[in-house]
Amino acid sequence: MTRRFAVIAVAMTIEATMICNPISSSARADDIVGEWGKVTPPPVPAIKPVKADPKTTALLMLDFVQHDPYCGNQKPRCGATLPAMKRLLDKARVHGTVVIYSVAGKYEASDIAKDLTPAGNEPVVKSKADKFLNTDLEKILKEKGIQTVIVTGNSANGAVLYTASGAALRGLNVIVPIDGLSADDLYEEQLTVWQLANGPGFGGQVTITKSNMIDF
């Protein structure tokens, strides 16, 4: 009799658990992996012209390293961004805009694509995806009175995404030219642009644009 009561008690406990926490009783039928094929692309973010104050704006040139796996022969999408980024860089310098570079891994400033080579007084920080991590980037921006950053670079879903969102979360206005970012495939670039335009808590501080729509 005692064993029978014990079995009934266990059964009642299991039933109560399933009622209170139905998700734990079976795998969700509507998880993202199960519905992967149902996902459709969201609307394209608005591409807007932007006027940047050269005195309070910094152009961030992130990981334009002329070597694979960064911006070498195996990444034609990165190479395709270089002419537009050279024009944007030249325009920024003419107007006296602060320019800051980054590298990652084993690479140094000397490894940056020759068309985008840093000038002698332009700082270079070194970190992984988030260029604020363990670098002087935030300090440099504060010391120079920067309120807006134009974020460009290789590894859209790495350096661009995390540095741009990090800047916005630090209260900076962020400008992202879509012809100045690249990744291994289109989805990674699409993910980056959508997240920066719509990210919770910072999307409203990000302007999606093109390099020829940026004026100083």
C-alpha positions as MATLAB code, in Angstrom:
seq = 'MTRRFAVIAVAMTIEATMICNPISSSARADDIVGEWGKVTPPPVPAIKPVKADPKTTALLMLDFVQHDPYCGNQKPRCGATLPAMKRLLDKARVHGTVVIYSVAGKYEASDIAKDLTPAGNEPVVKSKADKFLNTDLEKILKEKGIQTVIVTGNSANGAVLYTASGAALRGLNVIVPIDGLSADDLYEEQLTVWQLANGPGFGGQVTITKSNMIDF';
ca = [
       0.000    0.000    0.000;
       2.819    2.412    0.871;
       4.463    1.739   -2.500;
       1.160    2.442   -4.272;
       0.809    5.792   -2.510;
       4.416    6.642   -3.418;
       3.754    5.950   -7.122;
       0.583    8.078   -7.028;
       2.492   10.930   -5.343;
       5.222   10.846   -8.003;
       2.623   10.849  -10.772;
       0.825   13.811   -9.222;
       4.125   15.715   -8.913;
       4.975   15.124  -12.579;
       1.484   16.210  -13.677;
       1.679   19.379  -11.581;
       5.097   20.193  -13.028;
       3.806   19.771  -16.580;
       0.843   22.052  -15.875;
       2.972   24.764  -14.267;
       5.783   24.495  -16.811;
       4.379   23.137  -20.082;
       7.504   24.071  -22.083;
       9.592   21.595  -20.088;
       7.215   18.725  -20.878;
       8.131   18.665  -24.548;
      10.453   20.360  -26.991;
       9.116   23.632  -28.368;
       7.572   23.180  -31.761;
       8.147   26.823  -32.636;
      11.873   27.304  -31.945;
      13.950   29.201  -34.488;
      15.735   26.119  -35.798;
      12.446   24.344  -36.381;
      11.100   27.365  -38.237;
      14.311   28.335  -40.002;
      12.832   27.922  -43.472;
       9.895   30.200  -42.634;
      12.045   33.262  -42.024;
      11.658   36.001  -44.616;
      13.948   39.044  -44.888;
      12.691   42.159  -43.087;
      12.119   45.401  -45.004;
      15.234   47.159  -46.234;
      16.336   49.893  -43.788;
      16.041   53.453  -45.039;
      19.206   54.806  -46.634;
      19.583   58.434  -45.588;
      21.922   61.285  -46.502;
      23.841   62.619  -43.530;
      25.750   65.771  -42.638;
      28.608   65.222  -40.207;
      30.406   67.922  -38.264;
      34.091   67.305  -39.066;
      35.152   68.765  -35.717;
      33.206   66.234  -33.654;
      33.222   63.231  -36.002;
      35.677   60.350  -36.283;
      36.020   57.959  -39.205;
      36.736   54.422  -37.992;
      38.533   52.212  -40.513;
      38.323   48.735  -39.030;
      40.446   45.740  -40.015;
      41.141   46.670  -43.628;
      44.098   44.286  -43.473;
      45.408   43.357  -46.919;
      45.757   39.682  -46.028;
      43.442   36.693  -45.812;
      41.236   36.009  -43.934;
      40.627   39.759  -43.673;
      40.738   41.740  -46.926;
      42.935   39.541  -49.117;
      42.364   37.632  -52.333;
      39.872   35.260  -50.705;
      37.541   38.119  -49.748;
      36.564   39.928  -52.942;
      33.700   41.683  -51.156;
      36.184   43.473  -48.936;
      38.342   44.434  -51.894;
      35.276   45.870  -53.608;
      34.794   48.361  -50.753;
      38.285   49.851  -50.998;
      37.753   52.431  -53.791;
      34.739   53.978  -52.033;
      36.560   53.922  -48.706;
      39.580   55.641  -50.262;
      37.314   58.449  -51.502;
      35.622   58.737  -48.095;
      38.996   58.746  -46.343;
      40.324   61.486  -48.618;
      37.204   63.586  -48.038;
      37.429   63.138  -44.272;
      41.076   64.171  -44.207;
      40.426   67.262  -46.317;
      37.888   68.406  -43.727;
      40.146   67.633  -40.784;
      38.038   64.740  -39.503;
      39.687   62.419  -36.987;
      40.590   59.052  -38.533;
      41.174   55.968  -36.382;
      42.186   52.527  -37.595;
      42.080   49.032  -36.155;
      43.790   45.726  -36.775;
      43.348   42.289  -35.259;
      45.201   39.054  -34.696;
      48.868   39.038  -35.670;
      48.576   42.088  -37.927;
      49.890   45.607  -37.431;
      49.380   49.013  -39.027;
      51.845   48.108  -41.784;
      49.451   45.372  -42.929;
      46.558   47.750  -43.694;
      45.596   47.978  -47.378;
      47.989   50.367  -49.104;
      45.212   52.603  -50.475;
      44.047   53.187  -46.900;
      47.407   53.489  -45.176;
      47.236   55.484  -41.916;
      48.889   58.878  -41.844;
      51.584   59.401  -39.242;
      49.304   60.978  -36.649;
      46.306   58.654  -37.072;
      45.986   56.138  -34.210;
      45.664   52.388  -34.674;
      44.031   50.189  -32.018;
      44.220   46.415  -31.863;
      41.506   44.126  -30.566;
      39.042   41.449  -31.572;
      35.527   42.204  -32.826;
      34.759   44.945  -30.292;
      37.429   47.582  -30.825;
      36.572   49.187  -27.487;
      37.725   46.028  -25.708;
      41.137   46.417  -24.068;
      42.079   49.423  -26.236;
      42.296   53.207  -25.872;
      39.522   53.803  -28.419;
      37.023   55.237  -25.958;
      39.708   57.417  -24.383;
      40.828   58.740  -27.771;
      37.269   59.608  -28.758;
      36.614   61.417  -25.486;
      39.871   63.355  -25.586;
      39.106   64.566  -29.108;
      35.536   65.541  -28.233;
      34.001   63.091  -30.661;
      30.210   62.853  -30.697;
      29.721   60.918  -33.947;
      31.557   57.981  -35.494;
      31.438   56.760  -39.074;
      32.025   53.013  -38.823;
      33.458   51.133  -41.791;
      35.386   47.916  -42.065;
      35.861   44.306  -42.852;
      34.055   41.573  -40.894;
      30.683   43.302  -40.923;
      29.190   40.967  -38.344;
      32.327   41.278  -36.232;
      34.252   44.543  -36.070;
      31.573   46.737  -37.624;
      28.609   45.323  -35.707;
      30.196   45.222  -32.272;
      32.145   48.469  -32.506;
      29.220   50.421  -33.960;
      26.755   49.084  -31.396;
      29.324   49.657  -28.649;
      29.704   53.264  -29.755;
      25.944   53.802  -29.773;
      25.592   52.267  -26.320;
      28.221   54.736  -25.130;
      26.010   57.588  -26.290;
      27.684   58.337  -29.620;
      25.841   58.922  -32.858;
      26.764   56.287  -35.426;
      26.885   56.504  -39.218;
      27.231   53.263  -41.179;
      27.845   53.446  -44.951;
      26.639   50.191  -46.484;
      29.313   50.292  -49.194;
      31.986   50.402  -46.507;
      31.366   47.053  -44.841;
      31.954   43.496  -45.994;
      31.763   39.926  -44.762;
      32.149   36.356  -45.974;
      28.630   36.278  -47.376;
      25.604   38.468  -47.978;
      23.606   37.218  -45.016;
      26.270   38.400  -42.569;
      26.187   41.871  -44.107;
      22.376   41.916  -44.089;
      22.268   40.821  -40.455;
      24.697   43.589  -39.520;
      22.814   46.380  -41.270;
      19.448   45.250  -39.915;
      20.687   44.872  -36.345;
      22.398   48.250  -36.317;
      19.300   49.927  -37.712;
      16.932   48.178  -35.303;
      18.957   47.182  -32.255;
      17.124   47.655  -28.945;
      18.386   50.660  -27.071;
      20.649   51.962  -29.814;
      18.995   51.643  -33.238;
      17.700   55.200  -33.000;
      21.282   56.491  -32.817;
      22.395   54.751  -36.013;
      22.042   56.200  -39.508;
      22.367   53.811  -42.427;
      23.739   55.543  -45.505;
      26.222   55.267  -48.411;
      29.642   56.836  -48.524;
      28.725   59.298  -51.284;
      25.770   60.493  -49.179;
      28.019   61.604  -46.306;
      28.821   65.297  -46.301;
      31.070   67.254  -43.952;
];
